[in-house]
Amino acid sequence: MRLTLTCLAALMTAPALADEIRVLNWQGYGTDAPWATEAFTAATGHTVVHDYFNSEQEMLTKLRTNPGAYDVVLINSAFTAQAQAEGLIAPIDAALIPNLTDVDPALAGNPDLSPGGALHGVPWTWGLTSFAVSTDAFPEPPTSLEVFWDPAYAGQVSIRDDALEAVQFAALATGQNINDIADLEAVRARLAALMPQISTYWSSENDWNQFMAAGDFVIGTYWSGSALRSAGMGLPVAFVVPQEGAIGWLDGLSVPTGSTRSQAAHAFVNWMIDPDFYTRWEAEGAPFSASTAAMAALDPASPTAQFAASLTPDRMTSVQFMQPVSDEDREAYLALWQDLKAQQ
C-alpha cells in the first residue's frame, strides 16, 4: 500500500475540496459497499452516490446521454477503447493515484486500458470465466471442457445466456483464439451439439446458486469470484480451469470526460485499489485485486489467496484475456446464439 486513506485525508483540505462524486457500476460490486463509502467520506469529506447498469451497452449509453453526470465508471477492458474513441472517458492522472504503483505490471501494461497510448482505466479487479461443478457429482473435478458434451451428464448442464460468452466458450472447446475466431462454423456445430445437454440457462449469480442448490444442473459455466462466494455460502462447488484454458477478464475504473470533480474521483479510485479496502471486501467475496500489495495483504489461508496461488505461470498460459469485440462480430455472435436457441 502506497498511501492509506488516512494519509490521503491529511493531504486534502476539507471541506474546501469536499465533493459529491457519482459512480456508475454494477450494483453490489464493491464500490457501493456502505462501509467502503462511509470510510471514504469520513476520511476525505467526499460523499459518494451510485447509479447502476445491467450491461456494458447500457453503461456506454448512460455515459453518452448524460455528459458530466458521472465521476467514476467501471469499464471492462474490452470496452475501454470504445469509450475512449467516443470521447466518453478522460486520461488518468497517475500522480493522483499513489496506489497505482502497486498494481501488477502485467495488468497495468494491458494495452486495452491505454488506447491511444494514454492510461484511461486503472486496473481494479480481474478473474476467470470457466466452469464449476458439484463436488457431490464430481468427487474429482474434471480436467477438460469435454465433460459438457459427455452423454452421462445429459440434462445436467447449464451455461450463461450470453451470446459472447457462449461463443467464446465454444471457441476454447474447438482450440481457437477467443479474440480471433477463424472458424465460426466449428463454434456453431459445437454449440449445436451442446444444446441437448442443457437443462437451464442462467443470467445472474443468484440464478446459478438457486439452480445448483435445487439440483437443476451439476456442471455449469461460471466466474471464478462467484464460485468462491458460492462455496462460501455452503454450496458444494469447485471451480475448474480445464486443460483447454479459460477466459480472462479485467475491470478498470475510469474518469468520465466532463467530470468536474476529477480530483475527488481519482482519490476514490485510489481507495478502491488500497489493501485496506480490498482485504475487507475479499472477506465478503471479491474477485482478484489488480494490486499486488492488496493480494499480499490477504490471509494466505483465505480461499481467494489459495486460489490465486494455484494459478501458476504455467497454468495462466492457457488463459485468454478478453479483447475488444467489433460491432460486426458481436452481431454475428448474437444471431448465431439466438438461432441455436430458437431451434431447441
C-alpha positions in Angstrom: 0.0 0.0 0.0 1.5 3.3 -1.1 -0.9 5.7 0.6 -3.7 4.8 3.1 -7.0 6.6 3.2 -6.0 8.3 6.5 -2.8 9.6 4.9 -4.7 10.8 1.9 -7.1 12.7 4.1 -4.2 14.5 5.7 -3.1 15.8 2.3 -6.5 17.2 1.5 -8.2 20.4 2.7 -11.8 19.5 3.6 -14.3 21.0 3.3 -12.9 23.1 0.5 -12.3 20.1 -1.6 -15.3 18.1 -0.4 -17.5 17.0 -3.3 -20.3 14.6 -4.1 -19.0 12.1 -6.6 -21.2 9.9 -8.7 -20.1 6.4 -9.5 -21.5 4.2 -12.3 -21.1 0.5 -11.7 -22.8 -2.9 -11.5 -24.9 -3.0 -8.3 -23.3 -4.7 -5.4 -19.8 -4.6 -7.0 -17.5 -3.3 -4.3 -17.7 0.4 -4.9 -21.1 0.7 -3.2 -20.3 -1.3 -0.1 -21.7 1.0 2.7 -18.6 0.6 4.9 -16.4 1.5 2.0 -18.2 4.7 1.0 -18.5 5.7 4.7 -14.8 5.2 5.3 -14.0 7.3 2.2 -16.4 10.1 3.3 -15.1 10.1 6.9 -11.5 10.5 5.7 -11.9 12.9 2.8 -15.2 14.7 3.2 -16.3 13.5 -0.2 -19.7 11.8 -0.4 -20.5 9.0 -2.9 -23.7 8.5 -4.9 -24.2 5.5 -7.1 -26.0 4.8 -10.4 -26.1 1.3 -11.9 -26.1 -0.5 -15.3 -27.1 -4.0 -16.2 -24.9 -4.4 -19.3 -21.8 -2.8 -20.9 -24.0 -1.4 -23.6 -26.3 0.3 -21.0 -23.2 1.7 -19.4 -22.0 3.3 -22.6 -25.5 4.6 -23.3 -25.6 6.3 -19.9 -22.2 7.9 -20.5 -23.3 9.2 -23.9 -26.6 10.6 -22.8 -25.5 12.1 -19.5 -22.3 14.0 -20.2 -20.8 15.3 -17.0 -23.2 13.3 -14.8 -20.6 10.7 -13.6 -17.2 11.0 -12.0 -16.1 7.3 -11.8 -17.2 4.5 -14.1 -16.4 0.8 -14.1 -15.5 -0.4 -17.6 -14.4 -3.9 -18.6 -11.1 -3.6 -20.5 -12.7 -5.0 -23.6 -14.8 -1.8 -23.8 -12.3 0.9 -22.7 -11.0 1.6 -26.2 -14.6 2.2 -27.5 -15.4 4.5 -24.6 -12.1 6.4 -25.3 -12.7 6.6 -29.0 -16.2 8.1 -28.4 -14.7 10.7 -26.1 -16.5 9.3 -23.1 -13.6 9.0 -20.7 -10.5 11.1 -19.9 -6.9 10.1 -19.4 -6.0 9.1 -15.9 -3.7 11.4 -13.9 -1.4 8.8 -12.3 0.1 11.4 -9.9 -3.3 11.5 -8.2 -3.3 7.7 -7.6 -0.3 6.7 -5.5 -1.6 3.1 -5.1 -1.2 2.7 -8.8 2.5 1.8 -8.2 1.4 -1.4 -6.5 -0.7 -2.6 -9.4 0.6 -5.7 -11.1 2.8 -4.5 -14.1 1.2 -7.2 -16.3 -2.2 -5.7 -15.7 -1.1 -2.0 -15.6 0.5 -2.6 -19.0 -2.6 -4.1 -20.6 -2.8 -2.1 -23.9 -6.6 -2.3 -23.8 -6.6 0.1 -20.8 -4.3 2.5 -22.6 -6.0 3.2 -26.0 -4.0 5.8 -27.9 -1.1 5.3 -25.6 -2.5 7.0 -22.5 -3.9 5.2 -19.5 -7.7 5.6 -19.5 -8.6 2.8 -17.0 -7.0 1.9 -13.7 -6.8 -1.9 -13.3 -9.0 -2.8 -10.4 -10.2 -6.4 -10.4 -9.8 -9.4 -12.6 -10.9 -13.0 -12.8 -11.7 -16.0 -14.9 -14.7 -17.3 -16.8 -14.7 -21.1 -16.9 -16.9 -23.6 -15.1 -17.8 -25.0 -11.8 -19.1 -28.5 -10.8 -21.0 -30.0 -8.0 -18.5 -31.8 -5.8 -21.3 -34.3 -4.9 -21.4 -35.4 -8.6 -17.6 -34.9 -9.2 -15.5 -36.0 -6.2 -12.6 -35.4 -8.5 -13.0 -32.3 -10.7 -12.9 -32.9 -14.5 -9.9 -31.6 -16.4 -11.4 -30.9 -19.8 -14.3 -29.0 -21.3 -15.3 -32.2 -23.0 -17.3 -33.1 -19.9 -20.0 -30.6 -21.1 -20.6 -33.0 -24.0 -20.4 -36.2 -22.0 -23.7 -38.2 -22.5 -23.6 -39.2 -18.9 -24.4 -35.6 -18.0 -27.2 -35.0 -20.5 -29.8 -32.7 -19.0 -27.5 -31.7 -16.1 -25.6 -28.9 -17.8 -26.1 -25.1 -17.7 -24.4 -22.2 -19.4 -25.0 -18.5 -19.2 -27.5 -17.0 -21.6 -25.0 -14.6 -23.2 -24.0 -14.8 -26.8 -20.5 -13.6 -26.5 -19.7 -15.8 -23.6 -21.2 -18.9 -25.2 -19.3 -18.3 -28.5 -16.0 -17.7 -26.7 -16.6 -20.8 -24.5 -17.1 -22.9 -27.7 -14.0 -21.3 -29.3 -12.0 -22.6 -26.3 -13.5 -26.0 -26.8 -12.5 -26.0 -30.5 -9.0 -24.8 -29.8 -9.4 -21.3 -31.2 -8.3 -17.9 -30.2 -11.4 -16.3 -28.5 -10.3 -12.9 -29.8 -9.8 -14.0 -33.4 -12.3 -16.8 -34.1 -11.3 -18.2 -37.5 -13.9 -20.9 -37.8 -17.3 -19.7 -36.6 -19.0 -22.7 -38.2 -17.0 -25.0 -35.9 -18.2 -23.0 -33.0 -21.8 -23.2 -34.2 -21.5 -27.0 -34.6 -20.0 -27.4 -31.1 -22.8 -25.3 -29.5 -25.5 -27.1 -31.5 -24.2 -30.4 -30.1 -24.3 -28.9 -26.6 -27.9 -27.7 -26.7 -29.4 -31.1 -25.9 -27.2 -31.4 -22.8 -28.5 -28.1 -21.3 -31.1 -28.2 -18.6 -31.3 -24.5 -18.0 -29.7 -21.2 -18.8 -28.5 -18.8 -16.1 -28.2 -15.0 -16.2 -27.1 -14.0 -12.7 -25.1 -15.3 -9.8 -28.3 -15.7 -7.9 -29.8 -17.8 -10.7 -26.7 -20.0 -10.7 -26.8 -20.6 -7.0 -30.5 -21.3 -6.9 -30.3 -23.8 -9.8 -27.3 -25.5 -8.4 -28.9 -25.8 -4.9 -32.1 -27.3 -6.5 -30.1 -29.9 -8.4 -31.1 -28.5 -11.8 -27.5 -29.0 -13.0 -24.2 -30.4 -11.8 -21.9 -28.6 -14.2 -22.2 -25.0 -15.4 -20.1 -22.2 -16.8 -19.3 -19.7 -14.1 -17.0 -16.9 -12.9 -14.1 -17.5 -10.5 -15.1 -15.0 -7.9 -18.7 -16.1 -7.9 -17.6 -19.7 -7.4 -15.7 -18.7 -4.3 -18.7 -16.9 -3.0 -21.0 -19.9 -3.8 -18.7 -22.2 -1.9 -18.6 -19.7 1.0 -22.4 -19.9 1.2 -22.1 -23.7 1.7 -22.8 -24.9 -1.8 -20.7 -28.0 -2.7 -18.9 -26.5 -5.7 -15.5 -26.4 -7.2 -14.2 -24.1 -9.8 -12.2 -25.7 -12.7 -9.6 -24.3 -15.1 -9.5 -27.0 -17.7 -6.7 -28.0 -20.0 -8.3 -26.0 -22.9 -7.9 -22.8 -20.8 -10.2 -20.2 -19.5 -11.4 -16.7 -20.4 -9.8 -13.9 -18.5 -11.4 -10.5 -17.8 -10.1 -7.3 -16.4 -12.2 -4.5 -15.0 -10.9 -0.9 -14.8 -12.0 2.3 -13.2 -12.2 5.4 -15.4 -13.0 9.0 -15.0 -15.6 10.2 -17.5 -15.0 13.2 -19.7 -16.7 16.3 -18.3 -16.4 15.3 -14.6 -16.0 18.5 -12.6 -14.8 16.5 -9.6 -11.8 14.8 -11.1 -9.5 15.1 -8.0 -12.1 13.5 -5.8 -12.8 10.9 -8.4 -9.1 10.0 -8.5 -9.0 9.8 -4.7 -11.9 7.3 -4.8 -10.1 5.2 -7.4 -7.0 5.2 -5.2 -9.1 3.9 -2.3 -10.5 1.1 -4.5 -7.0 -0.3 -5.0 -5.9 0.2 -1.4 -5.2 -3.0 0.5 -7.3 -1.7 3.5 -10.3 -1.6 1.2 -9.6 -4.9 -0.6 -8.9 -7.1 2.5 -12.3 -6.2 3.9 -14.1 -6.7 0.6 -12.4 -10.0 0.0 -13.9 -11.3 3.2 -17.3 -10.6 1.7 -16.4 -12.3 -1.6 -14.4 -10.3 -4.2 -12.6 -11.0 -7.4 -8.8 -10.8 -7.5 -7.4 -7.3 -6.9 -5.1 -5.9 -9.6 -2.9 -4.6 -6.7 -0.1 -6.9 -5.7 0.0 -5.2 -2.3 -3.6 -5.9 -1.8 -3.3 -9.6 -2.7 -0.2 -9.9 -0.5 -2.2 -8.5 2.4 -4.6 -11.4 2.4 -4.5 -14.2 4.9 -2.7 -17.0 3.0 -5.3 -19.4 4.2 -8.2 -17.5 2.6 -9.9 -19.2 -0.3 -9.0 -16.2 -2.6 -5.4 -16.4 -1.7 -5.2 -20.1 -2.1 -6.9 -20.0 -5.5 -4.6 -17.2 -6.6 -1.6 -19.3 -5.5 -2.9 -22.2 -7.6 -2.8 -20.1 -10.8 0.9 -20.8 -11.5 2.5 -19.1 -14.5 2.2 -22.4 -16.4 -1.5 -22.6 -15.7 -2.0 -19.0 -16.7 -0.5 -19.5 -20.1 -3.8 -21.1 -21.2 -5.9 -18.1 -20.1 -7.0 -15.9 -22.9 -7.9 -12.4 -21.8 -10.9 -10.8 -23.5 -10.1 -8.1 -26.0 -12.4 -5.6 -27.7 -15.1 -7.1 -30.0 -16.2 -5.3 -33.1 -19.9 -4.5 -33.5 -20.0 -6.7 -36.6 -18.6 -9.7 -34.7 -20.9 -9.1 -31.7 -23.9 -9.0 -34.0 -22.8 -12.3 -35.7 -22.4 -14.0 -32.4 -25.9 -12.8 -31.2 -27.5 -14.0 -34.4 -25.8 -17.4 -34.1 -26.8 -17.8 -30.4 -30.4 -16.7 -31.0 -30.7 -19.1 -33.9 -29.5 -22.1 -31.9 -31.9 -21.4 -29.0 -34.8 -21.0 -31.4 -34.1 -24.4 -32.8 -34.3 -26.2 -29.4 
